[in-house]
């Protein structure tokens, strides 16, 4: 009931308009790369991970709105840093859950068409949704379940969130994070999550993690968002739980989903890292379109 009362207040919030820098990735290099470990932020929770000769995309969202409607719902503040035709040949797509800012129907249909060998690895219960749309290259995983995909082992891990795309399917399918193990490296992709003991449990099984993609945005007001979205201080706790060698911020600066100004999350993250005695370079904040080697 409180959430329903808060929604009109959120819709009338006068938040500052932020113009985010969007870099142009080196498309030719990314398409040709088969040896270097690179990470490119396309926007929100969408990354291109290049490792061990594989191209992996996370929660691919390219549409202008995170919504079932073309004219309503959260609109992009920054365009995707890469167009469909600029992507290298994709091998694996990770889909953490079915919220519209993480599962974009138009995008997955286009990717499946453009990349016929692309394997979608999804949370339990989502395979049926994909197959109804003619996408048969799909593996669904329960929490703590894993599967070999090409030269990679992918594990689904529990996080604290929820699912649903309409009024009558809340929690009908699962949500998860992923651990990707390949070439002797471990990569964690959080998907979407509140803070919970799950991260200590993941750390017990997989730490240290070489690279962790962790959300830092969409967290205000805390009374409403705390169960489902971490704030920057909790993102730092995840970094610590996983004994992450290198973490990267995501889930900020692309869609205005909640009440904090769009440029606040990285500022608060910097303060939380200082308070925790962690050097800033251990938790990267990318510009849209930025590529870094790891």
C-alpha positions as CSV (number, residue, x, y, z in Angstrom):
1,X,0.0,0.0,0.0
2,X,2.8,2.4,0.8
3,X,4.4,1.7,-2.6
4,X,1.1,2.6,-4.3
5,X,1.0,5.8,-2.4
6,X,4.6,6.7,-3.2
7,X,4.2,6.1,-7.0
8,X,2.4,9.4,-7.8
9,X,5.1,11.3,-5.7
10,X,7.9,9.6,-7.8
11,X,6.2,10.5,-11.1
12,X,6.1,14.1,-10.1
13,X,9.7,14.3,-8.8
14,X,11.7,17.1,-10.5
15,X,15.1,15.4,-10.8
16,X,18.0,17.2,-12.6
17,X,18.5,16.2,-16.2
18,X,22.0,14.7,-16.6
19,X,23.8,14.5,-19.9
20,X,26.0,11.4,-19.7
21,X,29.0,11.0,-21.9
22,X,28.6,8.1,-24.3
23,X,31.9,6.9,-25.8
24,X,32.1,5.2,-29.1
25,X,33.7,1.7,-28.6
26,X,36.4,0.6,-31.0
27,X,34.1,-1.7,-32.9
28,X,36.7,-3.0,-35.3
29,X,38.9,-4.1,-32.4
30,X,36.0,-5.7,-30.5
31,X,34.9,-7.6,-33.6
32,X,38.5,-8.9,-34.3
33,X,39.4,-9.7,-30.7
34,X,39.9,-13.3,-29.9
35,X,42.7,-13.2,-27.3
36,X,42.4,-10.2,-25.0
37,X,40.0,-10.1,-21.9
38,X,37.9,-7.0,-22.4
39,X,34.8,-5.5,-20.8
40,X,32.6,-2.9,-22.5
41,X,29.6,-1.2,-20.8
42,X,26.8,-0.9,-23.3
43,X,24.5,0.6,-20.7
44,X,22.5,-0.3,-17.5
45,X,23.2,-4.0,-16.9
46,X,24.3,-4.8,-20.4
47,X,28.0,-5.6,-20.8
48,X,30.0,-7.2,-23.6
49,X,32.5,-9.6,-21.9
50,X,35.3,-10.9,-24.1
51,X,37.3,-13.7,-22.5
52,X,39.0,-16.9,-23.8
53,X,37.9,-16.1,-27.4
54,X,34.3,-15.9,-26.3
55,X,31.8,-13.0,-26.6
56,X,29.3,-12.9,-23.7
57,X,26.5,-10.4,-23.3
58,X,24.6,-9.7,-20.1
59,X,21.0,-8.8,-19.7
60,X,20.8,-7.4,-23.2
61,X,18.5,-4.3,-23.3
62,X,18.7,-2.0,-26.3
63,X,15.1,-0.6,-26.5
64,X,14.4,3.1,-25.7
65,X,12.2,2.3,-22.8
66,X,12.2,-0.3,-20.1
67,X,8.6,-1.0,-20.5
68,X,6.0,-3.1,-22.3
69,X,4.8,0.2,-24.0
70,X,6.6,2.3,-26.6
71,X,5.4,5.6,-25.2
72,X,5.2,5.0,-21.5
73,X,7.7,3.8,-18.8
74,X,11.3,4.6,-18.0
75,X,13.1,6.2,-21.0
76,X,16.8,6.0,-21.7
77,X,18.9,8.9,-20.5
78,X,21.8,7.5,-22.6
79,X,21.5,5.5,-25.8
80,X,23.0,2.0,-26.0
81,X,26.7,2.5,-26.7
82,X,26.7,-0.1,-29.5
83,X,24.1,-0.8,-32.2
84,X,23.1,-4.4,-33.0
85,X,25.3,-4.5,-36.2
86,X,28.3,-3.3,-34.2
87,X,28.4,-6.3,-31.9
88,X,30.9,-9.0,-32.5
89,X,29.7,-12.6,-33.1
90,X,28.0,-13.5,-29.8
91,X,28.4,-16.9,-28.1
92,X,26.5,-16.6,-24.8
93,X,23.8,-14.3,-23.4
94,X,23.1,-14.3,-19.7
95,X,19.5,-13.3,-18.6
96,X,19.1,-12.9,-14.9
97,X,15.3,-12.3,-14.7
98,X,12.3,-11.0,-16.6
99,X,11.9,-7.4,-15.6
100,X,11.8,-5.1,-18.6
101,X,15.1,-3.4,-17.8
102,X,16.8,-6.8,-17.9
103,X,14.8,-8.8,-20.5
104,X,14.1,-6.8,-23.7
105,X,12.0,-8.9,-26.0
106,X,12.9,-6.9,-29.1
107,X,16.6,-7.2,-28.3
108,X,16.7,-11.0,-27.6
109,X,14.7,-11.7,-30.8
110,X,17.2,-9.6,-32.8
111,X,20.2,-11.2,-31.2
112,X,18.9,-14.7,-31.8
113,X,18.3,-13.8,-35.4
114,X,21.7,-12.1,-35.9
115,X,23.7,-14.7,-34.0
116,X,22.3,-18.2,-34.8
117,X,24.8,-20.0,-32.5
118,X,24.1,-17.7,-29.5
119,X,23.2,-19.7,-26.4
120,X,20.9,-18.0,-23.9
121,X,21.5,-19.0,-20.3
122,X,18.5,-17.9,-18.2
123,X,16.9,-18.2,-14.7
124,X,14.6,-21.2,-14.0
125,X,11.2,-21.0,-15.7
126,X,12.2,-18.6,-18.5
127,X,13.1,-21.2,-21.2
128,X,9.4,-21.5,-22.0
129,X,9.1,-17.7,-22.6
130,X,12.1,-17.9,-25.1
131,X,10.8,-21.0,-26.9
132,X,7.4,-19.5,-27.4
133,X,9.3,-16.8,-29.4
134,X,11.1,-19.3,-31.5
135,X,14.4,-19.1,-29.5
136,X,15.4,-22.7,-28.9
137,X,19.1,-22.2,-27.9
138,X,18.3,-21.8,-24.3
139,X,19.5,-23.4,-21.0
140,X,17.6,-22.5,-17.8
141,X,19.3,-22.9,-14.4
142,X,18.0,-23.2,-10.8
143,X,20.0,-21.6,-7.9
144,X,23.3,-23.4,-7.4
145,X,22.8,-25.4,-10.6
146,X,25.5,-25.2,-13.3
147,X,26.0,-26.2,-16.9
148,X,28.9,-26.3,-19.4
149,X,28.6,-23.9,-22.3
150,X,31.3,-24.0,-24.9
151,X,34.6,-23.7,-22.9
152,X,32.8,-22.2,-20.0
153,X,31.0,-23.4,-16.8
154,X,28.1,-21.2,-15.8
155,X,26.4,-21.4,-12.4
156,X,23.2,-19.6,-11.4
157,X,23.5,-18.2,-7.8
158,X,20.8,-16.9,-5.5
159,X,20.2,-13.2,-5.1
160,X,17.4,-11.2,-3.4
161,X,15.0,-9.9,-5.9
162,X,11.7,-10.8,-7.6
163,X,10.3,-11.4,-11.1
164,X,7.2,-10.5,-13.2
165,X,6.2,-8.8,-16.4
166,X,2.5,-8.2,-15.8
167,X,-0.2,-8.1,-13.1
168,X,-0.6,-11.8,-12.7
169,X,2.9,-13.4,-13.0
170,X,4.8,-12.1,-9.9
171,X,7.5,-14.6,-9.0
172,X,6.2,-17.2,-11.5
173,X,9.8,-17.5,-12.8
174,X,13.1,-17.3,-10.9
175,X,15.8,-14.6,-10.7
176,X,19.5,-15.1,-10.2
177,X,23.0,-13.9,-10.5
178,X,25.6,-15.9,-12.5
179,X,29.2,-17.1,-12.0
180,X,31.1,-17.6,-15.3
181,X,34.2,-19.8,-15.0
182,X,36.5,-19.9,-18.0
183,X,40.3,-19.8,-18.8
184,X,41.0,-20.0,-15.0
185,X,39.0,-16.8,-14.3
186,X,35.7,-16.4,-12.3
187,X,33.3,-13.6,-13.3
188,X,30.3,-12.7,-11.2
189,X,27.2,-11.0,-12.8
190,X,24.7,-9.9,-10.1
191,X,21.7,-9.3,-12.3
192,X,19.5,-7.3,-9.9
193,X,19.5,-7.6,-6.1
194,X,19.1,-6.4,-2.6
195,X,21.7,-7.2,0.0
196,X,21.5,-10.5,1.7
197,X,23.5,-13.4,3.2
198,X,23.5,-14.9,-0.3
199,X,26.7,-13.0,-1.1
200,X,28.5,-14.5,1.8
201,X,27.3,-17.9,0.6
202,X,28.5,-17.2,-2.9
203,X,31.8,-16.1,-1.5
204,X,32.2,-19.4,0.4
205,X,31.8,-21.3,-2.8
206,X,33.6,-19.1,-5.4
207,X,35.8,-16.5,-3.7
208,X,38.0,-14.9,-4.7
209,X,36.2,-13.7,-7.8
210,X,38.3,-12.1,-10.5
211,X,35.7,-9.7,-11.9
212,X,32.3,-8.7,-10.3
213,X,29.6,-6.7,-12.1
214,X,27.6,-5.2,-9.2
215,X,24.6,-2.8,-9.3
216,X,25.0,0.6,-7.5
217,X,21.8,2.5,-8.6
218,X,18.0,2.6,-8.2
219,X,18.0,2.5,-4.4
220,X,15.9,5.5,-3.1
221,X,13.8,5.6,-1.1
222,X,15.4,3.0,1.1
223,X,12.2,2.0,2.9
224,X,10.9,0.8,-0.5
225,X,14.0,-0.3,-2.4
226,X,16.2,-1.9,0.2
227,X,14.8,-5.4,-0.2
228,X,15.3,-5.5,-4.0
229,X,18.1,-3.0,-4.9
230,X,21.4,-2.5,-3.2
231,X,22.8,1.0,-2.5
232,X,26.5,1.8,-3.1
233,X,27.4,0.9,0.5
234,X,25.8,-2.5,0.1
235,X,27.6,-2.9,-3.3
236,X,30.9,-2.4,-1.4
237,X,29.8,-5.2,1.0
238,X,29.2,-7.5,-2.0
239,X,32.6,-6.6,-3.3
240,X,34.0,-7.7,0.1
241,X,31.9,-10.8,0.4
242,X,33.1,-12.1,-2.9
243,X,36.7,-11.1,-2.2
244,X,36.5,-9.5,-5.7
245,X,39.8,-8.6,-7.3
246,X,38.1,-6.1,-9.5
247,X,34.5,-4.9,-9.4
248,X,32.5,-2.8,-11.9
249,X,29.5,-0.6,-11.3
250,X,26.3,-1.2,-13.3
251,X,22.5,-0.5,-13.1
252,X,22.9,3.2,-12.9
253,X,22.9,6.2,-15.3
254,X,20.7,4.7,-18.0
255,X,17.1,4.6,-16.8
256,X,15.6,6.8,-14.1
257,X,13.9,4.0,-12.1
258,X,13.9,5.6,-8.6
259,X,14.2,8.8,-6.6
260,X,17.9,9.5,-6.4
261,X,19.5,11.8,-9.0
262,X,21.0,9.8,-11.8
263,X,24.6,10.9,-11.1
264,X,24.4,10.3,-7.4
265,X,25.3,6.5,-7.3
266,X,29.0,6.9,-8.4
267,X,29.5,9.8,-6.0
268,X,28.1,7.8,-3.1
269,X,30.2,4.8,-4.2
270,X,33.4,6.8,-4.0
271,X,32.5,7.9,-0.4
272,X,31.7,4.3,0.6
273,X,34.9,3.0,-0.8
274,X,36.9,5.6,1.1
275,X,35.0,4.8,4.3
276,X,35.8,1.1,3.8
277,X,39.5,1.7,3.2
278,X,39.3,0.4,-0.4
279,X,41.1,2.2,-3.2
280,X,38.8,3.6,-5.8
281,X,40.5,1.6,-8.6
282,X,39.3,-1.7,-7.1
283,X,35.7,-0.7,-8.1
284,X,35.6,0.8,-11.6
285,X,32.9,3.2,-12.7
286,X,32.7,3.2,-16.5
287,X,31.5,5.8,-18.9
288,X,28.8,4.5,-21.3
289,X,30.7,2.8,-24.1
290,X,34.0,2.5,-22.2
291,X,36.1,-0.6,-22.7
292,X,38.7,-1.8,-20.2
293,X,41.0,-4.9,-20.2
294,X,40.9,-7.1,-17.1
